[in-house]
């Protein structure tokens, strides 16, 4: 097993895992249950998405695409349109 994605949140990790599984790549989230212990542990690189060694080449482009989409700023300015179905707070 190899780590292909270091997630900021459990949600991000599950997005990557779901996208990988939709492509037929089995994925595993490690550290998912460590997030509850944030006060006791250093709070970086806790949640990772892992795949089998033979699936790394297929999995990396999927993980990179999700990471790029998550990095795009959305609705940060008051005049930015909010997509349908999304609630702005």
Secondary structure, DSSP 8 states (H G I E B T S, - for coil): -EEEEEESSHHHHHHHHHHHHHTT--EEEESTTTGGGTTTS-SSS-EEEEE-GGGHHHHHHHHHHHHHHHHS--S-STTS---TT----
